[in-house]
Amino acid sequence: MAGQTMEEPGAGRPVGGLRRWLLHGLQPGRASGPYTTESVEHQRPWWRVMCLTGLDYFSTLGYQPGIAALAAGVISPIATLVLVALTLFGALPVYRRVARESPHGQGSIAMLERLLPRWNGKLLVLALLGFAATDFIITITLSAADASAHIMENPYLPESLGGLQVEITLVLIALLGAVFLKGFKEAIGIAVVLVGVYLLLNLVVIVVSFGHLLANPGLVSDWRRLLFNEHPDVLGILVVALLVFPRLALGLSGFETGVAVMPLIKGHPSDIPRRPEARIRGAHRLLTTAAIIMSVFLITSSFVTTVLIPHREFEAGGEANGRALAFLAHQYVGNGFGTIYDISTVLILWFAGASAMAGLLNLVPRYLPRYGMAPDWSRAVRPLVLVFTLIAFLITVVFEADVTAQGGAYATGVLVLITSAALAVTLSSRRRRRRAATVAFALITVVLGYTTVANVIERPDGVRIASLFIAAIIATSILSRVFRATELRVTGVHLDPVAQQFLADVVERGEIHIIANEPNERDETEYREKEAEQRHDNHIPAGEPVLFLEVTVRDPSEFESELIVTGEERFGYRILRIEGASIANAIAGLLLHIRDTTGKLPHIYFAWTEGNPLMYLLRYLFFGDGEVAPLTREVLRQAEPDRRRRPLVHVG
């Protein structure tokens, strides 16, 4: 707002060392997570950024083949083919469209927010944030748990560390939190090395495994015989594969992160901010290349692990549980190479948690503070890191660092986000009247919706955890909105030339008298009677000019708003008109702006409203109106502690 500067919480008073450290880098109105900046100095070629999102996506190879074999059994390779088809012909086209429509990393949640405005959109966003939190938090805990599983099963592990999987997992999560508390500047460079080495090691394991199968063709024959013994005809195999492939949905992770990191993709000097075509093309290459690489690894790894590893080893306590490819690395390449593979897997899984943490630090500051549904400190990185780390500790202890047990929750979060993205793209295509695209994306939405529902029915843990996150988010959001209701929520005030002239004329004549008017008929009688009433009740001198002020609530679900003040003359009366999220806040913001630009304290005149004060308070919270006079005074009192500099509120 003109004449005022926004500062970090607590500005104007000494800030203690701990508080200064926690809020370091906090800039109001802007997310300060490590991957949200669009500064050119942080941008990289698309293939390097792909490695960053690949931390989440490619690292699932550490546990996906084992979970797939455990869930689908002998049909795992066929079910994986169905999953790959959904990846390439479902999720990939959806997120290519998301990248085009949200090129600044907002993602599908922001698309739905735009397509479904007001409280409907915000409540949907809160629910999706609950599922996103499930996805990212479980990514942290599941990846750390699988990393500890690789450590625990390594033959060179000292016996003294046996049975400490939960403790090792907690240490890995604590180290992750410590890295983010210190700062996370070289993520892309580290990601390129980790992903490159990890994919190369996986390629070696898979090539060696296929070499073993070529040398022992009877193993493939045994698998084929077992497959047809359990499912005699091809159609039956396909039907069962379609039914069980939702259990393999972990292989779809990484697409939302791929869109979130778009601001880091290097564009072209000719790019325009609204439609950065070079960045969009880079994002398309990123998503397509990552999907193709992952699809190849999913199919090949699923086949070799299913054929070469006895099913009992995939079960809890088995040597391949949560580490199927590592099992093959030790079995067929040797313990030395297997140990190198374990170290690489532990590092990429640990860094996958870093990618998930960055996703959380991107999402929360983007939405909740702007909705007024979180304290302003939640825009800062370090307090959020502490909160998320503690939640990850709790999830790890509850699930006892069990990879398989957390798989359902992870898949639920992933699937809900992808399904919501497909829905957003469908609605967007419909709004643009692209019939063929609407039908195609609607079909993808139905398939993803089926996959989500099937996964929820089969493994309800994900919905339970997401429900807890959603309940916590909504409860804390409502409380925060209530406690912050009387903050000054105006980000700027701009008067058009007519409004500026009205104000200049009044200032020239003396005091600034403004009558708050609720616009009804807006005829001559309304303004004449309102002026007469206020002059009588508040003793405004007859010769003093007055301005009318009318506020229209545009979207009461918005917390912060920029005020555009327009001047209008009707029947000889001069009127200032504003659209805002809250009447009281808009009036207070304008009064402070007038004070700061004219050097005079304006007077505002109200009439009392008849009705239940509690109901009016609720109306203020959810509809932006309510009992305007006392609320305006309270907003002014909080915004300006000095009574001598506070605009004057009169109620008759």
Buried (B, 14 or more C-beta within 10 A) or exposed (E): BEEBEEEBBBEEEEBEEEBEEBBEEBEBEBBBBBBBBBEEEBBBEBBBBBBBBBBBBBBBBBBBBBBBBBBBBBBBBBBBBBBBEBBBEBBBBBBBBBBBBBBBBBBBBBBBBBBBEEEEBBBBBBBBBBBBBBBBBBBBBBBBBBBBBBBBBBEEBEEEBEEBBBEBBBEBBBEBBEBBBEEBEEBBEBBBEBBEBBBEBBEBBBEBBBEBBEEEEEBBEEBEEBBBEEBEEEEEBBEBBBBBBBBBBBBBBBBBBBBBBBBBBBBEEEBEEEEBBBBBBBBBBBBBBBBBBBBEBBBBBBBBBBBBBEBEBBBEEBBBBBBBBBBBBBBBBEBEBBBBBBBBBBBBBBBBBBBBBBBBBBBBBBBBBBBBBBBBBBBBBBBBBBEBBEBBBEBBEEBEBBBBBBBBBBBBBBBBBBBBBBBBBBBBBBEEEEEEBBEBBBEBBEBBBEBBEBBBEBBBBBBBBBBBBBEEBBEBBEEBBEEBBBBBBBBBBBBBEBBBEBBEEBBEEEBBBBBBBBEEEBEEEBBEEBBEBBBEBBEBEEEBBBBBBBBEBBBBBBBBBEBBBBBBEEEEBBBBBBBBBBBBBBBBBBBBBBBBBBEBBBBBBBBEBEEEEEEBBEBBBEBBBBBBBBBBBBBBBEBBEEEEEBBBBBBB
